[in-house]
Amino acid sequence: MKRVLAIILGGGAGTRLYPLTKMRAKPAVPLAGKYRLIDIPISNCINSSINKMYVLTQFNSASLNRHLGQSYNLSAAFGQGFVEVLAAQQTPESPSWFEGTADAVRKYQWLFQEWDVDEYLILSGDQLYRMDYSLFVEHHRRSGADLTVAALPVDAEQAEGFGLMRTDSDGHIQEFREKPKGESLKAMAVDTSRFGLSAESARNKPYLASMGIYVFSRATLFDLLHKNPSHKDFGKEVIPEALARGDRLQSYVFDEYWEDIGTIGAFYEANLALTQQPNPPFSFYDEKFPIYTRPRYLPPTKLVDAQITESIIGEGSILKSCSIHHCVLGVRSRVESDVVLQDSLVMGSDFYESSEERTLLRQGGGIPLGVGQGTTVKGAILDKSTRIGNKVTIVNKDHVEEADRADEGFYIRNGIVVVVKNATISDGTVI
């Protein structure tokens, strides 16, 4: 895999994940109590012996830069290995920002071409899955393909939201359509049992959806970008163009857990699904294929008469006499007495406050970090370093689906209350 360069696309402004992307790039959004979304593709690369990675982003990249710098010093362990952020920049030749996935790669192709590699692995920075990319690349090489697209078997309802590929019995892509509907959708059905699915699974999932993960042979990638300067997106334009001109396109079927964390609802559900026991859909407990992140060297979590069920608790937390059910709590979470947390994500804090600081804050009319005494939180997301007062109720009492209450420190997305990073919710507030 030394002849492979990985390019991880950080995505656009992340409007569907707003307000979690208000102060951070989408790949830097916290995940599972201690990780960030970008840790998934980077860890998959490391575990696949791919150690040259660029991350392309253009919005709020400061926290992403900081996280990568503190987490991945691959040169020490992997020789020439590296993880480097490439932010959008304006130059005389390229005065505009990234305008799509293919456009982002095109704007830095001068740098990618300097590397003596045979294949370019294009990845997304906002998906949750575990894949050995070396098998993907080897499949590409064996098939003699110019371009290989990772394919996820899906049902008809899911299929309408993806780019779909119709393949022959050997997995060669014959046709590619972006988000087809009706009869156009039915025409894209294939017999997925020939790719290893059981007969029942093949009946339920007769469509092959593009995962937005590609392996390009070197010459093919740069030829497509050079000859089609107006094409901005891989899925909508570059892949159909490659098919039309006769390039050899191959599918690589991946029938395991994969979640595109593109919306607040998907992000919320994917996190809480991690609490399922004994077999969550995705597990971070895999010694052979670990997920890496920044080492923080935090103390163990301290529990004082707390009742906790079906939850994940990040290290360095302090939980008093509280009740926590079906929740994910991030690092340095602080939960006071008589608190009820249910079906919620609490992302924790970036720093600690001492007992003296907390006391002084209270005496001055302020609110310490964490969740205050007697508070109830259900079906919500509390972003990093929030300050929730005493006897607060966050339950979406009016069952609102969408709301922007920026001046009050929260938004509602998909019926989920999202308290923004660093927000303060005063004592006695009811949301």
RALIN-V155868 format. One record per residue. OMEGA is omega as a letter, one per 40 degrees, with the letter a starting at -180 (999 if undefined). Layout:
# RALIN-V155868
{{OMEGA} {OMEGA}}
This chain:
# RALIN-V155868
{{i} {a} {a} {i} {a} {i} {a} {a} {a} {i} {a} {a} {i} {a} {a} {i} {i} {e} {i} {i} {a} {a} {a} {i} {a} {i} {a} {i} {a} {a} {i} {i} {a} {a} {i} {a} {a} {i} {a} {a} {i} {i} {i} {i} {a} {a} {i} {i} {i} {a} {i} {a} {i} {i} {a} {i} {i} {a} {i} {a} {a} {a} {i} {i} {a} {a} {a} {i} {a} {a} {a} {i} {a} {a} {a} {a} {a} {i} {a} {a} {i} {i} {a} {i} {i} {a} {i} {i} {i} {i} {i} {a} {a} {a} {a} {i} {i} {a} {a} {a} {a} {i} {i} {i} {a} {a} {i} {a} {i} {i} {a} {a} {i} {a} {i} {a} {a} {a} {i} {i} {a} {a} {i} {a} {a} {i} {i} {a} {i} {a} {i} {a} {i} {i} {i} {a} {i} {i} {i} {a} {a} {a} {a} {a} {i} {a} {i} {a} {i} {a} {i} {i} {a} {i} {a} {a} {i} {a} {a} {a} {a} {i} {a} {i} {i} {a} {i} {a} {i} {i} {i} {a} {a} {a} {i} {i} {a} {i} {a} {i} {i} {a} {i} {i} {a} {a} {a} {a} {i} {i} {a} {i} {a} {i} {i} {i} {i} {a} {i} {i} {i} {i} {a} {a} {a} {a} {i} {a} {i} {i} {a} {i} {a} {i} {i} {i} {a} {a} {a} {a} {a} {i} {i} {a} {a} {a} {a} {a} {a} {a} {a} {a} {a} {a} {a} {a} {a} {a} {i} {i} {i} {i} {a} {a} {i} {i} {a} {a} {a} {i} {i} {a} {a} {a} {i} {a} {i} {a} {i} {a} {a} {a} {i} {i} {i} {i} {a} {a} {a} {i} {a} {i} {i} {a} {a} {i} {e} {a} {i} {a} {i} {a} {i} {a} {i} {a} {a} {a} {a} {i} {a} {i} {a} {i} {a} {i} {a} {i} {i} {i} {a} {i} {i} {i} {i} {i} {a} {i} {i} {a} {i} {a} {i} {a} {i} {a} {i} {a} {a} {a} {a} {i} {a} {a} {i} {a} {i} {a} {a} {a} {i} {i} {i} {a} {a} {a} {i} {i} {i} {i} {a} {i} {a} {i} {i} {a} {i} {a} {i} {a} {i} {i} {i} {i} {i} {i} {a} {i} {i} {i} {a} {a} {i} {i} {i} {a} {a} {i} {i} {a} {a} {a} {i} {a} {i} {i} {i} {i} {a} {i} {i} {a} {a} {i} {i} {i} {a} {a} {i} {i} {i} {i} {i} {a} {a} {a} {a} {i} {i} {i} {a} {i} {i} {i} {a} {a} {i} {i} {a} {i} {i} {i} {a} {a} {a} {i} {i} {i} {a} {a} {i} {a} {i} {i} {a} {i} {i} {a} {i} {a} {999}}
